[in-house]
Amino acid sequence: MPIYILTSKNTFSGAEDFSYAMQTLKRATVVGETTGGGAHPAMPFSIGQGFMARIPFARPINPITLKNWEGVGVIPDVSVAAKDAMVKAQKIIYYDLLTEAKTEKEKRIVQWAINDLIAKTNPPILTILKSDQFTGTFNGGINFHVENGSILCKNPERGGTDIFKLQPVTENVFLLDENAQVEFVKDGKGKYSSIKMLWVDGNVTEKSREITSDTYKFH
């Protein structure tokens, strides 16, 4: 099973030992910042007159590199700020799983997870003008409207009373709720005339825009 170790400049001593060993054995991918660089164990020694000095008394030697991380730290395989290490590792895992997926449904399940991560950590910013392209009602009574610069959805399939705020993933894909994402699909005229409901289990359902006098008002 792939292993990812997250590090920061405060990772030190025993944690570095573990990270260094796993990295050199090719058993883990280190993601984050270069660690503190403390390899040599030290202990207090009396130097007389009541003074003590903390002095290194040993050093680990890695059998593969024939050295250790003293003073230089464990250099990550993927360098990124410690605060971003978790999300970076998640992205690496998801994209690896996407490459390994054998069926289209498996790919959709992994892509759903990637989209969810993007929406919650680094969503794109859409202008109100672009947001207006998506307003309207689609089959089943699913309605999208813009309020204070955000796209809101009223979904009768969820009881009809709750209002959901769409979180952007791309310019036309949005996170709707914990189970569904919405992809707005253009027709031959370049207008968003249908949507795909992308479900967390990999299934997809399509819904057409309901035809009204205002159907193509926004473009």
C-alpha positions as CSV (number, residue, x, y, z in Angstrom):
1,M,0.0,0.0,0.0
2,P,1.4,3.4,-0.9
3,I,2.5,5.5,2.1
4,Y,2.8,9.3,2.3
5,I,4.6,11.0,5.1
6,L,3.9,14.7,5.8
7,T,6.8,16.8,7.1
8,S,7.6,20.3,8.3
9,K,10.6,22.3,9.4
10,N,9.6,21.2,13.0
11,T,9.9,17.5,12.1
12,F,12.9,16.4,14.2
13,S,14.9,13.5,15.6
14,G,12.9,10.2,15.8
15,A,10.4,11.4,13.3
16,E,13.2,12.3,10.9
17,D,14.7,8.9,11.4
18,F,11.5,7.2,10.4
19,S,11.0,9.5,7.4
20,Y,14.6,9.0,6.2
21,A,14.5,5.3,6.5
22,M,11.1,4.9,4.7
23,Q,12.2,7.3,2.0
24,T,15.6,5.5,1.3
25,L,13.8,2.2,1.3
26,K,11.4,3.5,-1.4
27,R,8.6,2.6,0.9
28,A,7.1,6.1,1.3
29,T,6.8,9.4,-0.5
30,V,7.7,12.4,1.8
31,V,5.6,15.5,1.2
32,G,6.1,18.8,2.8
33,E,9.1,20.8,4.1
34,T,12.7,19.9,4.7
35,T,13.0,18.6,8.3
36,G,15.0,20.1,11.2
37,G,18.2,18.0,10.7
38,G,18.8,16.3,14.1
39,A,20.3,12.9,13.6
40,H,23.0,12.6,16.3
41,P,21.7,11.7,19.7
42,A,23.2,13.8,22.5
43,M,23.3,13.6,26.3
44,P,24.6,15.9,29.1
45,F,28.2,15.4,30.2
46,S,29.9,17.1,33.2
47,I,32.7,19.4,32.2
48,G,33.6,20.3,35.8
49,Q,33.0,23.3,38.1
50,G,29.3,22.4,38.1
51,F,28.9,22.9,34.3
52,M,27.2,20.5,32.0
53,A,27.5,20.2,28.2
54,R,25.1,18.4,25.9
55,I,27.3,16.5,23.5
56,P,26.5,14.1,20.7
57,F,27.7,10.6,21.5
58,A,26.5,8.6,18.4
59,R,25.4,8.8,14.9
60,P,23.1,6.6,12.8
61,I,24.5,5.4,9.5
62,N,21.9,4.5,6.8
63,P,23.0,1.2,5.1
64,I,21.8,2.6,1.7
65,T,23.1,6.2,1.7
66,L,26.0,5.5,4.1
67,K,25.1,8.8,5.8
68,N,22.3,10.5,7.7
69,W,20.3,13.7,7.8
70,E,22.3,15.6,10.4
71,G,22.3,19.4,9.7
72,V,20.6,19.0,6.3
73,G,17.3,17.4,7.2
74,V,15.2,15.0,5.2
75,I,14.6,16.5,1.8
76,P,11.0,15.8,0.7
77,D,10.2,14.0,-2.5
78,V,7.5,16.6,-3.1
79,S,8.3,20.1,-1.7
80,V,5.4,22.1,-0.5
81,A,4.5,24.3,2.5
82,A,3.6,22.2,5.5
83,K,0.1,23.8,5.7
84,D,-0.5,22.5,2.1
85,A,1.1,19.1,2.5
86,M,-2.1,17.2,3.4
87,V,-4.0,18.5,0.3
88,K,-1.0,17.9,-1.9
89,A,-0.7,14.3,-0.8
90,Q,-4.4,13.7,-1.3
91,K,-4.1,15.1,-4.9
92,I,-1.2,12.7,-5.6
93,I,-3.2,9.8,-4.3
94,Y,-6.3,10.6,-6.2
95,Y,-4.5,11.2,-9.5
96,D,-2.6,7.9,-9.0
97,L,-5.9,6.1,-8.5
98,L,-7.4,7.8,-11.6
99,T,-4.5,6.4,-13.6
100,E,-5.1,3.0,-12.2
101,A,-8.9,3.0,-12.7
102,K,-10.0,0.2,-15.0
103,T,-13.6,1.2,-15.8
104,E,-15.3,4.5,-16.6
105,K,-17.4,4.3,-13.5
106,E,-14.2,3.8,-11.3
107,K,-12.7,6.9,-13.1
108,R,-15.9,8.9,-12.3
109,I,-15.8,7.9,-8.6
110,V,-12.1,9.1,-8.3
111,Q,-12.8,12.3,-10.3
112,W,-15.7,13.0,-8.0
113,A,-13.3,12.9,-5.1
114,I,-10.8,15.2,-6.9
115,N,-13.6,17.7,-7.7
116,D,-14.7,17.6,-4.1
117,L,-11.2,18.3,-2.9
118,I,-10.8,21.2,-5.3
119,A,-14.2,22.8,-4.4
120,K,-13.3,22.7,-0.7
121,T,-9.7,23.8,-0.8
122,N,-8.9,25.8,-4.0
123,P,-12.1,26.7,-5.9
124,P,-11.9,29.0,-9.0
125,I,-13.6,32.4,-8.8
126,L,-16.4,32.9,-11.2
127,T,-17.7,36.4,-12.2
128,I,-21.4,37.2,-11.8
129,L,-21.6,37.4,-15.6
130,K,-20.4,33.8,-16.0
131,S,-22.6,32.7,-13.2
132,D,-25.7,34.0,-15.0
133,Q,-25.2,31.5,-17.8
134,F,-26.4,28.7,-15.5
135,T,-29.7,30.2,-14.2
136,G,-32.9,28.5,-15.0
137,T,-35.0,25.4,-14.2
138,F,-34.1,21.9,-15.4
139,N,-36.2,18.7,-15.5
140,G,-37.5,17.7,-12.1
141,G,-37.8,21.3,-11.1
142,I,-34.2,21.8,-10.2
143,N,-33.7,25.5,-10.2
144,F,-30.5,27.6,-10.3
145,H,-30.4,31.3,-9.5
146,V,-27.7,33.8,-8.6
147,E,-27.7,35.7,-5.4
148,N,-24.9,37.9,-4.1
149,G,-22.5,36.5,-6.7
150,S,-23.2,32.9,-5.7
151,I,-25.1,30.2,-7.6
152,L,-27.9,28.8,-5.5
153,C,-29.9,25.6,-6.2
154,K,-33.3,24.7,-5.0
155,N,-33.7,20.9,-5.5
156,P,-37.2,19.4,-5.1
157,E,-35.6,16.0,-5.0
158,R,-34.1,17.0,-1.7
159,G,-37.5,18.1,-0.3
160,G,-37.7,21.4,-2.1
161,T,-37.2,23.6,0.9
162,D,-33.4,23.5,1.3
163,I,-31.2,26.0,-0.7
164,F,-27.8,24.7,-1.7
165,K,-24.8,27.0,-2.6
166,L,-22.8,25.6,-5.5
167,Q,-19.1,25.4,-5.0
168,P,-17.1,25.9,-8.2
169,V,-14.7,23.1,-9.4
170,T,-14.2,24.3,-13.0
171,E,-16.0,26.9,-15.0
172,N,-19.0,24.6,-15.6
173,V,-18.7,21.9,-12.9
174,F,-19.9,22.5,-9.3
175,L,-20.2,20.7,-6.0
176,L,-23.9,20.6,-5.1
177,D,-24.0,18.6,-1.8
178,E,-22.4,15.6,-0.1
179,N,-23.8,13.3,-2.8
180,A,-23.9,15.1,-6.1
181,Q,-22.0,17.4,-8.3
182,V,-23.4,19.3,-11.3
183,E,-21.9,19.7,-14.7
184,F,-23.5,22.2,-17.0
185,V,-23.4,21.1,-20.7
186,K,-23.5,23.3,-23.8
187,D,-25.5,22.5,-26.9
188,G,-24.5,23.1,-30.5
189,K,-25.3,26.8,-30.1
190,G,-22.9,27.2,-27.3
191,K,-25.7,27.6,-24.6
192,Y,-26.0,25.5,-21.4
193,S,-29.1,23.5,-22.3
194,S,-28.7,20.5,-20.0
195,I,-26.9,19.3,-16.9
196,K,-25.3,16.1,-15.7
197,M,-25.8,15.1,-12.1
198,L,-22.5,13.4,-11.1
199,W,-23.1,11.1,-8.1
200,V,-20.6,10.1,-5.6
201,D,-21.1,6.4,-6.5
202,G,-20.0,7.0,-10.1
203,N,-23.5,7.1,-11.6
204,V,-24.6,9.9,-13.9
205,T,-28.1,11.3,-14.7
206,E,-28.9,13.9,-17.3
207,K,-31.5,16.6,-17.2
208,S,-32.6,19.1,-19.9
209,R,-33.4,22.7,-19.3
210,E,-37.1,23.3,-19.2
211,I,-38.2,25.5,-22.1
212,T,-39.6,28.9,-21.1
213,S,-39.6,32.4,-22.5
214,D,-36.4,33.1,-20.5
215,T,-34.6,29.9,-21.3
216,Y,-31.9,31.6,-23.3
217,K,-32.1,35.0,-21.7
218,F,-28.6,34.7,-20.2
219,H,-25.6,33.8,-22.3
